[in-house]
Each structure stands twice: as structure tokens, then as C-alpha cells.
Amino acid sequence: MGGYGDVLGSTAGIETRAHEILDALSAKAASSASAISLWDPIRRCHVAVANHGYPENVMAHLNTWFIDHDPLFDTMRVRGLGALRWRDFPEYRETYSVQGVFVPAGFDEGLSARLVTADGTYAGTIHVNCDDARYPSDDDVAEINALRAQIAEHLDFSVRPRMVAELVAPEAQAWAVDGAGQAHLLIHGEMFEHELERALVADMASAARGPGLAFRPEVTRWFDGSTWLHARHINTAPRFAQDSLSGVILVNREPLPFAITPRELDALTLAAQGLTNNQIAAQLFISVRTAGHHMESAMAKLGASNRAACVSAAVTWGLLAGRLLVGNDTAARSA
């Protein structure tokens, strides 16, 4: 496989690796244009991460109409076939893809393959087109077929969040969060009989942005009407320019630690937002004396010597009421 192993095993970003794969492939398989597109499981669309030579209209066709309607792609999907060329498919030259898109762009032959991991997860596509009908050759097809499973394993960006969730919290209900803050279920979790309400998870995603705080909270606490939930937020670095994944939320059922009461949790959360006892009292509709009592009790339970240490300990242990972190904190500050 030549230099493919070094490329796939590198620590470079997913976009860089995809381009390097196409560079290595071009040294062994004839092509006028080539591209790798990955399946984004959150936005549920194909995104080109490496394009060597395709005009924009052809790339757009490959990522939309081709995926949904082209008979070549449909045959690969239904029958689980490897790379297919135009000449491998009867009457394919008469289709819209060839006559309406590829030939006008200057191509006279082409090949496409689905990228599928060893466990059957669909990861995307690889395309190779040539201006000479003799290519891609049989050897080129074999080269791509031998490579496509490795590409899928190393470039599938739906696998890593799932792997993280299964490794870090196998019993948790895991949700992926996209750039717009929308949550998408990854793993149901053994301790959950039902999927959490999406509105609740959306609030968890919103709370993870840290409104009113000088930090992004790693853990927040929620009450779903029956038990307390521990929500851990793992932010993800973009793997390529158009990656929609922004984070993963791992949710477990877990009681509040240190015998902290729900009201003390609320007071700690508002204190972490910088509110005084007077402001906490107004926000929670309690007296200033009661607000002070909640803070003093929380300090004793957390073994903190002063208010600042108490807030720091609360953040460290994730003692933040998520529902109080959602929305506009300006109103809370001015209350």
C-alpha cells in the first residue's frame, strides 16, 4: 500500500490526511480529478473534505443528486459492491450524471466507491474521473478497493464521538451536539429506559456554553422529575473546516454529592455567576437571610473556608444547576 499507512496513521487533521491520500493515490492510479467526501451524521449530508480537480458543479452533484438518485451509487449501496466504473454498469453512459454533468466537465470515464468501516458504518465516498476512457484500469480499481476500508476507518468522523462515549461512560446516554446547538442521540445508555426529552438535552447543550460565566462548565446537574442527572460536556475540536460536531454530552443518573440540597445547588450556581446574596435571594424568591444560610451550609458541606473557595469547589464537583445557566443571565444580574 506504499505510503498510505503513514498518511492514515498521521496526527494531521482529517482534511490534510484526505488530501494526502489523494496525492498518494494519484501516484498509483490514473486520474484527471479525484475527491473524498465524508458523511456528516449530524447534518445528514455529504461534505467534500478533499477535492483535486473537480469543478464546483460536479462536486455539488456528487454530494447531492448522485448520492440520492444515481443508479451506479444505488447499485453499490444495495448490493454492497466495491468501486464501480462507468463501463462496469450497463447503459450507464446514457444517464444524467454522465451526459448532464461528467461529459460536459471533460471526463470520459469515472469510478466511485462507498467508504464503509469494518463494522459496516457508512463513512462517505471516494470518486476518481479521467479524460481517457481507458482509465481507471482494473489495477486502479483493485488499488482503490484495497484502500477504501482503511480510508473509512481513519476518516469516519462519526466514530470518534461514539468511541469516546462508549469508553468514558458506557452506561450513559450520549448525545452529539452540532454547531447550532442541536443535540443528536449517539448511544441510549444502559441505565435509561427511555430517551431523554430532546428539549431537556437542548437545554443541557445551551448550559454548556456557560452564559454569565467566565468558563464553560464541564458538568451540570438536572432534575428530570424523578431523579437527578449528571451531564458531562466534552467539547470537540473541529476535524475539518465544515465539521458540524461541536461537542458530546454524556448523561448519567446520579444523586447530588455531599448531601447538597436542591436549593443549595441553586445558590451555588448563582454565586458562580457572580451574584451576591441579595441577588440570589431575588432570583430564588427567598429572603436574603435564607440565601446566606444556603451558602453557609454549602460551605460547610464542601469544607470551604470562604465564599470564593466554596464556589471553586462547586465548579470542580460540577455542582451547577443547569436550568439556571440556560437563557439570558442579564435579567438575573439586574434582579
DODO-937809 format. One line per field, with one value per residue (C-alpha): residue number from 1; residue in three letters; x, y, z. Coordinates in steps of 0.25 Angstrom, whole numbers, m for minus. Example, Ala and Ser with C-alpha at 12.3 -4.5 7.8 and 13.67 -1.06 7.14 Angstrom:
% DODO-937809
n <- 1 2
res <- ALA SER
east <- 49 55
north <- m18 m4
up <- 31 29
//
This chain:
% DODO-937809
n <- 1 2 3 4 5 6 7 8 9 10 11 12 13 14 15 16 17 18 19 20 21 22 23 24 25 26 27 28 29 30 31 32 33 34 35 36 37 38 39 40 41 42 43 44 45 46 47 48 49 50 51 52 53 54 55 56 57 58 59 60 61 62 63 64 65 66 67 68 69 70 71 72 73 74 75 76 77 78 79 80 81 82 83 84 85 86 87 88 89 90 91 92 93 94 95 96 97 98 99 100 101 102 103 104 105 106 107 108 109 110 111 112 113 114 115 116 117 118 119 120 121 122 123 124 125 126 127 128 129 130 131 132 133 134 135 136 137 138 139 140 141 142 143 144 145 146 147 148 149 150 151 152 153 154 155 156 157 158 159 160 161 162 163 164 165 166 167 168 169 170 171 172 173 174 175 176 177 178 179 180 181 182 183 184 185 186 187 188 189 190 191 192 193 194 195 196 197 198 199 200 201 202 203 204 205 206 207 208 209 210 211 212 213 214 215 216 217 218 219 220 221 222 223 224 225 226 227 228 229 230 231 232 233 234 235 236 237 238 239 240 241 242 243 244 245 246 247 248 249 250 251 252 253 254 255 256 257 258 259 260 261 262 263 264 265 266 267 268 269 270 271 272 273 274 275 276 277 278 279 280 281 282 283 284 285 286 287 288 289 290 291 292 293 294 295 296 297 298 299 300 301 302 303 304 305 306 307 308 309 310 311 312 313 314 315 316 317 318 319 320 321 322 323 324 325 326 327 328 329 330 331 332 333 334 335
res <- MET GLY GLY TYR GLY ASP VAL LEU GLY SER THR ALA GLY ILE GLU THR ARG ALA HIS GLU ILE LEU ASP ALA LEU SER ALA LYS ALA ALA SER SER ALA SER ALA ILE SER LEU TRP ASP PRO ILE ARG ARG CYS HIS VAL ALA VAL ALA ASN HIS GLY TYR PRO GLU ASN VAL MET ALA HIS LEU ASN THR TRP PHE ILE ASP HIS ASP PRO LEU PHE ASP THR MET ARG VAL ARG GLY LEU GLY ALA LEU ARG TRP ARG ASP PHE PRO GLU TYR ARG GLU THR TYR SER VAL GLN GLY VAL PHE VAL PRO ALA GLY PHE ASP GLU GLY LEU SER ALA ARG LEU VAL THR ALA ASP GLY THR TYR ALA GLY THR ILE HIS VAL ASN CYS ASP ASP ALA ARG TYR PRO SER ASP ASP ASP VAL ALA GLU ILE ASN ALA LEU ARG ALA GLN ILE ALA GLU HIS LEU ASP PHE SER VAL ARG PRO ARG MET VAL ALA GLU LEU VAL ALA PRO GLU ALA GLN ALA TRP ALA VAL ASP GLY ALA GLY GLN ALA HIS LEU LEU ILE HIS GLY GLU MET PHE GLU HIS GLU LEU GLU ARG ALA LEU VAL ALA ASP MET ALA SER ALA ALA ARG GLY PRO GLY LEU ALA PHE ARG PRO GLU VAL THR ARG TRP PHE ASP GLY SER THR TRP LEU HIS ALA ARG HIS ILE ASN THR ALA PRO ARG PHE ALA GLN ASP SER LEU SER GLY VAL ILE LEU VAL ASN ARG GLU PRO LEU PRO PHE ALA ILE THR PRO ARG GLU LEU ASP ALA LEU THR LEU ALA ALA GLN GLY LEU THR ASN ASN GLN ILE ALA ALA GLN LEU PHE ILE SER VAL ARG THR ALA GLY HIS HIS MET GLU SER ALA MET ALA LYS LEU GLY ALA SER ASN ARG ALA ALA CYS VAL SER ALA ALA VAL THR TRP GLY LEU LEU ALA GLY ARG LEU LEU VAL GLY ASN ASP THR ALA ALA ARG SER ALA
east <- 0 12 11 m3 0 8 m3 m15 m7 m2 m7 m11 m25 m35 m35 m20 m20 m31 m23 m10 m18 m22 m7 m2 m14 m10 4 m2 m15 m18 m28 m32 m39 m42 m49 m53 m66 m70 m84 m87 m97 m101 m106 m108 m101 m88 m77 m65 m52 m42 m45 m34 m39 m54 m61 m71 m83 m78 m74 m88 m94 m86 m90 m105 m113 m102 m104 m119 m122 m111 m112 m97 m97 m110 m105 m93 m102 m112 m102 m90 m81 m67 m62 m70 m66 m76 m72 m76 m90 m99 m104 m98 m93 m107 m110 m112 m99 m91 m98 m102 m90 m78 m76 m79 m68 m58 m58 m59 m59 m60 m61 m68 m67 m74 m65 m70 m63 m61 m73 m82 m83 m84 m74 m74 m70 m57 m58 m48 m51 m42 m42 m37 m47 m36 m35 m37 m31 m34 m22 m27 m40 m32 m24 m36 m43 m31 m31 m45 m47 m35 m40 m53 m47 m38 m46 m60 m63 m76 m67 m59 m70 m77 m64 m61 m75 m74 m60 m63 m77 m83 m95 m98 m108 m99 m103 m95 m97 m95 m91 m105 m106 m116 m114 m114 m114 m102 m104 m116 m109 m112 m117 m128 m141 m145 m138 m137 m147 m140 m144 m136 m124 m125 m124 m112 m105 m109 m104 m90 m88 m86 m95 m91 m79 m64 m63 m70 m75 m71 m82 m96 m108 m122 m135 m144 m156 m151 m136 m124 m116 m101 m98 m83 m80 m68 m64 m58 m48 m53 m46 m48 m53 m68 m69 m82 m79 m77 m77 m83 m92 m91 m103 m103 m113 m106 m111 m105 m92 m88 m103 m105 m119 m126 m127 m113 m109 m117 m110 m96 m100 m104 m92 m83 m90 m85 m98 m98 m107 m117 m117 m118 m130 m137 m135 m140 m151 m145 m140 m126 m124 m129 m119 m108 m112 m111 m97 m92 m98 m92 m78 m79 m82 m71 m61 m59 m53 m59 m69 m58 m53 m68 m71 m58 m61 m75 m70 m59 m70 m80 m90 m97 m112 m112 m126 m121 m110 m119 m124 m120 m113 m114 m128 m122 m112 m121 m131
north <- 0 9 22 21 15 27 37 30 28 42 52 62 68 60 70 69 54 53 62 54 41 46 51 37 30 39 33 19 21 30 41 55 58 51 55 49 53 49 46 56 48 61 69 57 61 59 69 69 69 67 71 70 76 75 87 92 88 74 73 78 68 56 61 62 57 46 40 40 37 31 16 14 18 11 m2 m1 3 m9 m20 m15 m15 m8 2 3 9 14 2 m7 m3 m6 7 16 25 29 34 49 48 45 53 65 66 58 59 74 75 68 54 41 30 30 22 23 15 15 16 6 3 m12 m11 m7 8 17 28 34 33 34 38 37 42 42 49 36 25 14 18 15 2 m11 m9 4 m2 m12 m1 7 m5 m9 5 9 1 8 22 19 15 27 38 34 46 39 28 36 43 29 23 34 32 16 17 29 25 12 13 28 33 40 52 59 74 81 96 101 95 84 70 56 43 35 24 21 16 4 12 19 12 23 34 47 58 66 79 75 71 84 92 83 88 102 102 96 109 116 128 138 130 132 118 107 97 83 77 82 76 74 68 61 60 47 46 55 55 57 63 64 73 69 80 75 81 82 71 79 92 89 79 81 74 83 74 62 61 49 48 38 37 41 48 61 59 64 64 77 81 86 100 100 95 107 117 111 113 127 130 124 134 145 148 154 148 160 156 141 144 152 141 130 138 135 144 150 142 129 131 134 121 113 118 116 101 98 104 95 82 85 88 102 113 125 128 128 114 109 114 108 94 95 97 86 76 80 86 95 95 94 100 113 114 114 127 141 144 159 158 150 160 172 165
up <- 0 m1 7 11 24 28 23 30 43 44 54 44 43 35 23 22 22 12 2 5 2 m12 m14 m11 m20 m32 m32 m34 m41 m53 m51 m56 m44 m30 m17 m4 3 17 22 33 43 50 38 30 17 10 11 2 10 m1 m16 m26 m40 m40 m43 m33 m40 m42 m27 m23 m32 m26 m12 m14 m27 m29 m15 m15 m30 m38 m42 m40 m26 m23 m28 m19 m7 m9 m13 m4 m16 m17 m27 m40 m53 m63 m72 m61 m61 m74 m81 m70 m81 m84 m70 m66 m57 m70 m80 m72 m63 m65 m80 m81 m70 m79 m73 m82 m71 m56 m43 m30 m17 m4 9 19 32 37 45 34 37 24 25 11 m3 m12 m27 m38 m52 m64 m78 m84 m86 m83 m69 m57 m61 m54 m46 m42 m37 m29 m23 m18 m13 m5 1 3 16 22 18 24 38 39 33 38 47 53 60 70 78 79 83 94 99 100 106 116 120 115 123 120 110 100 91 80 79 65 63 64 78 73 80 73 81 79 90 98 111 120 131 123 120 111 102 110 105 94 100 113 105 97 110 114 101 104 118 113 106 120 120 130 134 131 127 120 131 129 138 141 149 145 151 141 150 157 158 157 145 144 130 125 114 105 95 82 73 58 50 37 32 31 42 49 62 74 86 93 105 114 123 136 147 159 173 177 185 199 203 196 195 182 188 192 178 172 182 178 163 164 173 162 152 161 168 183 194 191 176 179 189 178 167 176 183 197 208 208 221 215 203 213 221 208 204 219 219 205 210 222 214 203 214 209 217 209 198 187 191 192 178 173 180 174 160 162 166 155 166 156 153 138 137 144 133 121 115 117 130 129 135 147 149 149 158
//
